[in-house]
Amino acid sequence: MGKEEEEMIAKFSEAKALEIPGIKAIIGQAPDYAALAAAHFNNTQEELFGKKYDYGLTITNTSINTAGFDTRRVLVGDYDAKNGLFVGVLGRGRGGLRGDIFVTPLLVPA
C-alpha cells in the first residue's frame, strides 16, 4: 500500500471518528476480510466482493514473501459461487481475476 492510500485511510478515519467517537479506520488482515465475506454471505446470501460489487478485490495488511523474490500484499475478493473467494497474491498478470483493486478500511474501536 502506498503513501496515497495511507493518507486516504487516515483522513477517512478522522472523519468517521467525528461521526462515531471511539472508532478508527484500519486496513485489516486477509482473514478479517475472508471472515466478513463469509458472515455477509451467511446473512444475505450475497457474495461480498461478488457480482453486485463488480468482483472487487481489497488489499490487506497481510504480506507474504513470494519464493524469496519480493514481498507482496495479500488480496481478498473476486467472489462467486463457482470459484469461491480469492485470497492470495497476484503474479505477473491478473490470473483471470475480474475486479479492480481497492483499499477497504475496517472500522474498529480506537
N, C-alpha and C positions, 0 to 999 in steps of 0.2 A: 504494500500500500504506500502510495506516495504522499508527499507533504500536502498536496492539494486536498486529498481525501481526508487526511488527518485534521486539517483546518476546517473542512466542511463538518466533520463529526463534532469537533469542539464547538462550533457555532450552533449546530443543531442541539447539542447537549445543553448549552447555556440557555437557549430559547425554551426548551422543554422544561428545564428546571424552574424557569419563571412561571410556567403554566402549572406545573406539578412539583411543588417543593419536595426536596429529598430524593430526587432521582437524577441519574446521569445517563448519557448515551455511551455505549461501548461497541466495539466490534467483537463479536463472540468467537468462540472456538467452533470448529466444524461440528462436534457432537451437539452443541447448543442448537444450531440450525437444523440438523437432522432430527432432533427430538421435537422441535417446533413444527417441522413439516409433518411428522407422524401424528402429533397431537391435533394439528389442524385437520388432517385427513380424517382422523377418528371422529372428530366433532362435526365436520361439514361434508364429508365425502368428496372434497375437492382437493386437488394436489396443489399445495403451496409451492411456488416455483414451477407451476404447470402451465397448461394452455391458457387459462384465464390471466396468468401473469406473464405471458409470452415466453414461457420456458426460461425465465431469467436465472442467472447464476449469481451467488453472492460470494464475495471474497471474505475469508475468515482470518482470524489471528493464529490459526494453526499452520505451521510450516513443516515441510519435510525436505530432507536432503535427497535429491534425485541422483542416486548412484554416484555420489561424490562430486558431481559436476557443478551443481548450484542448489540453492535453497529456493523453494517455491512455496507460495501460499496455496493452501487447500481451498477449493471452490465447492460450493454446495448448490444444487439446483437441477434444472432441466428434468423435471419430474413428470413421468407419465406411467399409466398402469402397465404398459408393456415392458418398459425398461427400468422402472423404479426410479429412485432418486440418485443422481450422480453425486458422488463425494470423491474428489480426487484432484489431481493437478492436470493442467494442460501440457501436452508435449509441444512439438514444433508447430502443429496445426491445431485446429479446433476439434479434431477427432469426431466429427459428426454432431457435436453439441449445437443446439439451436439458439439459445438465448444470448442476450447481451450480459455483460458482467457488471454488477452493481456493488456498491457498498451499502449494506443493510444494517443500520445500527439497531442495537437492542437497548431497551430502557430497563435499567436496574437500580436498586437502591444506592444512593450516594454514600 
